[in-house]
Amino acid sequence: METSEILNRLQSIVGAENVKTKEPMSSHITFRAGGPADFFVTPESSEQIAGVVAFAKDAGIPYFVLGNGSNLLVGDLGIRGIVIQLLDSFSDVSFTEAGGFLVRAQAGAKLSKIGNECVRKGAAGFECLAGIPGSVGGAVRMNAGAYGSEVKDCLVTARVLTQDGEVKELSAEELELSYRHSIVEEKGYIVLEAVFALGKGNPAEIKAKMRDLMGRRRDKQPLEYASAGSTFKRPEGHFAGQLIEEAGLKGFAIGDACVSEKHAGFVVNKGHATAEEIVGVIEAVTKKVQETSGVTLHKEVRFTGEFK
Ligand SMILES: Cc1cc2nc3c(=O)[nH]c(=O)nc-3n(C[C@H](O)[C@H](O)[C@H](O)COP(=O)(O)OP(=O)(O)OC[C@H]3O[C@@H](n4cnc5c(N)ncnc54)[C@H](O)[C@@H]3O)c2cc1C
């Protein structure tokens, strides 16, 4: 299908203002690297999301769902097909009092937005998740977690769009959430909405706890540089950062891609790193850690698009 026809069809589904072509993905991922997406759409409703997916499938065009881009590395050659970003235009959050609170959030709502609302309403139990710079969709997909708490602890249900275009409500149990894993990816689901159960708490205490955790992040993590957070999953019985440090790799760099001096578990982009340089550092670290400790590191950051 011609580019102009694809563009017309996408514009008719989500509106002309919500479609871009050749969109630089470095503006949409926290690693600040990677090439352009052929088509980039920002739907505003579940119906529009389903419409884009149905069109892409009919036309045989690949599509990729993007949240806040905080767990991703996009290849330097970019993404072929359609990127569907679920973020600000699909980010409603509502609270219902039910003993504690039931919080219904669209997939594009940032966890920080839910956190801010929790402070206003006095809803407790989301403090550890509020500092993770992702969207609800991205967080459910990988059962995001921090400081001893994970999505699994408060998720009740998630509404997903299946590959067949069906909308399903799945319980947390059915999503099979475990360490940085759910069945969302293997089933090719798109998370549309999630419901979290939170308790009642004191707004000042909730705010203080969130501030404390954000302070700990600033102290320990290289937030001054672009990254995708922890580059590697925690290997059973070890800490990735410690193994990398013990392998003598703190500060190891290829171009502007570098193992953080502050926290060796983070590969950071100190300026204008290419995806190729970032991949080079990740591969070199994996190899050296295997040699020095015998432990195999597995990436937590997800790679997508075409790499050189
Ligand atoms: C400084 C920093 C600190 C971080 N700290 C933590 C931490 O403490 N704990 C932690 O767990 N993570 C952390 N992360 C990683 C990241 O924030 C989380 O993994 C987050 O959940 C990713 O959400 P996202 O919206 O950015 O997803 P994206 O990066 O946009 O996407 C990640 C994956 O999820 C998929 N996806 C996104 N939205 C949907 C959807 N609606 N439906 C289906 N699939 C979807 C994408 O296709 C992709 O495969 C950190 C990252 C940074 C940069």
The ligand as a Gaussian input file, in Angstrom:
#p B3LYP/6-31G(d) Opt

LIG

0 1
 C       15.169000       6.451000      35.432000
 C       14.332000       5.204000      35.303000
 C       13.983000       4.486000      36.441000
 C       13.210000       3.321000      36.342000
 N       12.880000       2.656000      37.480000
 C       12.137000       1.534000      37.393000
 C       11.773000       0.824000      38.578000
 O       12.076000       1.212000      39.690000
 N       11.039000      -0.310000      38.434000
 C       10.638000      -0.778000      37.202000
 O        9.955000      -1.794000      37.150000
 N       10.967000      -0.114000      36.081000
 C       11.693000       1.024000      36.133000
 N       12.037000       1.681000      34.993000
 C       11.646000       1.149000      33.678000
 C       10.289000       1.629000      33.162000
 O        9.934000       2.888000      33.693000
 C        9.186000       0.622000      33.456000
 O        9.519000      -0.619000      32.868000
 C        7.823000       1.062000      32.917000
 O        6.853000       0.164000      33.383000
 C        7.760000       1.102000      31.394000
 O        6.556000       1.735000      31.032000
 P        6.485000       2.588000      29.678000
 O        5.113000       3.146000      29.579000
 O        7.587000       3.586000      29.620000
 O        6.685000       1.442000      28.606000
 P        7.457000       1.554000      27.209000
 O        8.904000       1.712000      27.440000
 O        6.781000       2.538000      26.333000
 O        7.189000       0.097000      26.638000
 C        7.798000      -1.010000      27.260000
 C        7.131000      -2.276000      26.717000
 O        5.765000      -2.278000      27.123000
 C        4.922000      -2.387000      25.987000
 N        3.723000      -1.561000      26.234000
 C        3.667000      -0.250000      26.543000
 N        2.380000       0.120000      26.685000
 C        1.633000      -0.977000      26.447000
 C        0.233000      -1.230000      26.444000
 N       -0.677000      -0.287000      26.679000
 N       -0.193000      -2.482000      26.149000
 C        0.698000      -3.479000      25.892000
 N        2.035000      -3.296000      25.886000
 C        2.493000      -2.052000      26.169000
 C        5.737000      -1.873000      24.818000
 O        5.287000      -2.448000      23.602000
 C        7.122000      -2.357000      25.196000
 O        7.283000      -3.698000      24.837000
 C       12.794000       2.867000      35.066000
 C       13.133000       3.602000      33.923000
 C       13.889000       4.765000      34.044000
 C       14.214000       5.535000      32.792000

